[in-house]
Structure formats: C-alpha cells, structure tokens
C-alpha cells in the first residue's frame, strides 16, 4: 500500500493549480444552463482546450494529454478546488466520448472527438422519452431504414434532454427493429440537431433555468456514418455510456471535497453553531470516504479489474452526499437560505441542482435494485 | 499511489480466515457466553503460533515485524467471526506498548473486556499489573465480553505512546466493525434468498432489497477509511474510520434484524451474536461522538 503521489504526479498537480489560479474566471460565470451563460461557458471550454486541459485523459491527437487515471483525479481535485466553472461539455466528453473510443470507427473518432473537446460541437443525451424513463428499454422513437439514401429516418420524441436547447448535436437510442422488444432492436445514433425535421423546445427546470429540452423528430435523415456501433446493437453500446455516467467519470471526489470545504467555511462564517458541529463533521468525513473509495476503485481499474455493479453504490453515495452537504448549508444559513440574491443564493441554487442527482442517470431506487441483485445476489423477482 | 493490499497480505488473511472458520464458529462464540473465561479455549495459542498476536513486534522480539496495514485485514476477520478474545487490545494496542509478544493485554477507556484473563491492563488512567488491581465485574450486552472496572494504582504510561496505542486500538475496533457488518449482511442476504412469503423469496421485494443495499453502501464507504487510517496511523484518520465503521455496523444491524423478522429477534438464531458485539464495540475504544469530536478538532 502506497498512499503517496509520485513526483511526476505532484508536478502535474502544481501545473494544474498554477494554470487554474491564473485563468479561472472571476467573478464566476452565469449558469451554463441559460443561453447567455452557455455561450460564456463555451469561451471557457475553448480556453481549456487551447491549453490542453479540456480532456486531460484523452490521447494527444484529440486534444488531450494522455493523462493516467490518477492524473485525471488530480486534475479534477484541482479544478473544483479552484472553483472553476461547471463543464457544459460534460455529456459529450464524459458520457458519449468513452463510447466513441470503444465503438466508434476511426473516421468517427477523427471527425467528432476534437470538435467535442473544444466545444465547437456540443452534445446532449437523447435517452429519456415520455414513456421511457427508469424503464429505458421502453423506448418508442423509431428509426426506419432508407436504403436508397444510405441511412435511417428517425421519428419520435426525446425529453428531459439536458442543455438540449443550446447544444448542436444529440446522441440517442431509437427502435430500428419494430418486431424486436425491449432491449433488442435498438440502434445508437449521432444526430446533428440542425437537420430538417427536428424541433427543440426548452423546458424550465426546478431552478428556473432553461436547462431541459424536449426534442421532436419528424422523418429526420441520419446517414449510416452516424450510427455508433452496429445497427440493432444499441443497448449494449449504450450500457457502456451509462456505466460511465453512474460511476467514476462524471462525479470525481474533488467536487464533493470542495463543497465540503466550502461548507466548513460557511460554518465558521455563520459563527460555529455548536448545534450543527457534529453533522458538518460527519458530512466532511463522507466526502473523505468518497475520495478514498475512489482511490480504492481506481487502483483496481489500473490493475485491470472492472468496476461493474459497484458503480451503482458510487452513484447513490455521491448523489445523496451532495444533497446532504447542501441541506446542511441551508440550515447554517437559517433565514438567509431563502434568498436567491446575495452570497447565500448560490447554496439554494446548488441545492436545487443537487436534488436532481438522485433522479438522473438511473434513479437511486433503480440503483438500489441493481446493488441488491448484482452485488448481493438477491433474486430479480 | 497504490491503495490495495498485496498478494501476501491477502494470503495471510485467507489463512487466518480458514483457521477462524473452523475454530470460531457461532457454536464457539455461544460457548464463550457461558464458560468461565468468555474466550475460546485453546484458540489464543493457535493465533500466537500463526504469529497473529505478535504481528507488530520486531522479529528480534519474536514478532513478525509487520505493520498495521497487515494487521487490519486480520482484525477485520476477527470481527467477521465475532472472535471473543482481546485480540485488538493485545495485537494492535498492547504488544508495541508493552514491548513483548508473550503477553495478553486488556484495554479500554473504562469498562475493560477479558481483564480477568489478561496479564496487563490499560485504561485511560494508566497501566496496571493484573495481580495489583481489584476488578469489579459488570455484565455486557455481549455475553462473551466479560467486562470489568479496574480499581488500583496505575503505573504512569508515556502519553504519546498511550495515544498511539489508543489510535491503533481505534483502527482495530473499526476493522472489527467492518467484519461484523459484512457477516450480518451475508447472513441476511442468504436468509432473504431462502425465506419465502407470498410464494416468492422475500429478497425479491424492493423494500427488503433497499434495506440491504443501504447496508452494503455504508460498508463500501467505511472500509477505505479504515484501510487508509491503518496506513497513516493519524489520529484524525483513525477517528474518521471508527465513526464511519460504527455507523455502518449500526445501520447493518438494524437492516439485518428487520429483514430477518422474528427469527432474528431470538437468541436461538446466530444474528444476535454479531449484532450485540457491534453494539458493544460502538461504545468501546471511544464512541462515535468522541470520534466526531476528535475529527472536528482537526478540521474545523
């Protein structure tokens, strides 16, 4: 057991820290889930990309640094420690990109990845539909073969599409074999949202931002070059992405350690209320536990083992920790907590955002079923 | 960074597990509830023979010259079987403090388990020789833990050495709590697969699944803190480990009892052996409140 980072890793950390200290926007950018804020965030993403910090773990040819998993974690710790902006490119770089690296053709990789990393193209996720939420295999949107044109024609409706009103592209699952049921007969498509036949309607979220969208597709042509993986194999291809979403890649420990530290700062700013001392301490311990559980998992990944159903435990833990950290902050703020203006407003806004965690990427009820069935071996039914 | 055990460490753990699977069954633990010592006759010598008691002592003193990282895995196993022996008190707490492997140490803040069959007793007041004290017996909720208050004149112990010993004891107790939580979880998952109501295994019901998933999550995020503390031996890290492991064991015991239903509420069934040990350990080597306080002093 060796709990130290190497001199090279410490040098990498120092380089991250000094670049972020010099470049993180002050004051903070407006929310990236509004149109104006999204544009401001794209400029930040471009600055990250130009300095090769946008996708540190990717190969250099796509704009990365070939960073190891450890270096990626170090980057994330420094990123959140510096109070740097949310990543509006995250659904592309963290959810879609791992799937493109695994299933994409060389042509797709060359055409898509660098533009995704720079923010020139922005990707949203077309998973949920009005009748396919937790039961994702209930997808009804159709893909009909168009041999003459060399592609597919998509029709249907996607919903709860995060930042769908601002993004340029959508990745999603469509039913390409009408006779197949449930997990079979789905195909994974990459869709340019400027294609004729697409209508996007923004939907205001709980926090008042236009962060959601509904995407309507009416006979939308998608060429064969934009099928990811094999036709009718979309479920297997998509599962690679949801694994990333639940587990490591989306929620690094740096984020919760930074929030826990801000909570401690708030605790002092609010006069060290002894009634909340134990709970603030326990919440900080949970953020530490998340960090060390991640190091435990990363060691296993580095040594060639896979994370598997454990990622469901990770998802439940971080999402409920995030809610707990924000609830405590609101308790500390007392009557100020109601205010959306002033310094405290960020905590209420953060609380509203945190409340989405136990719902998206597979509700925590679904995750607990997965843990019971696949980690503990309890019967499905 | 490599946050994992070595093959050798895991192999030694497996060897100890095999010994304990045979020599510390629920029947052995039950026997300890009613015999004269609260311990398993003959087992201490076998653990000493394997080197477990003296793991932390230098090889020159007859030990194995190992570290708390090696020992923490073994102590987790002793929790898994609810070993009724002062193993944390001797192997983790006492041997480095006393400086010999040929000793049995009983230690805790106030109520000291198995003090009557130990050579050296250590409390928050200092160190005592067994034959120089009066032991006032108490009854623990865990019938195997023969519990005593110690009356006598202590020999002062170096504060720093005592503090370090206490931290090792805290990490050891936290490791045992993880082992106990794992055992209670295994027992309950097995039961939920077997027990049928409404024509199906009760483990197919979401209400049962979610209780056990919560317990599994609590354990998943307690263990790394225990292993981290074993590697750093820092006071705040030891306290984080104990606070989190106590909570994992408490939550698992509640889930285990609830999912078993009435059978778990009997003393004929084995669950109570593990549940009561976890309740006792939660108050031993400092309770959650004490440890949260120590962490608060470090971080706030």
Interface residues (C-beta under 8 A of the other chain):
Chain A: X1 X2 X3 X4 X5 X6 X9 X70 X264 X267 X268 X272 X277 X278 X280 X281 X282 X284 X285 X286 X288 X289 X290 X292 X293 X295 X296 X298 X299 X300 X303 X310 X313 X316 X317 X365 X367 X368 X369 X371 X372 X373 X375 X376 X377 X378 X379 X380 X381
Chain B: X1 X2 X3 X4 X5 X6 X69 X185 X189 X192 X193 X200 X201 X203 X204 X206 X208 X209 X210 X212 X213 X214 X216 X217 X220 X221 X222 X223 X224 X225 X227 X228 X231 X232 X240 X243 X244 X289 X292 X295 X296 X299 X300
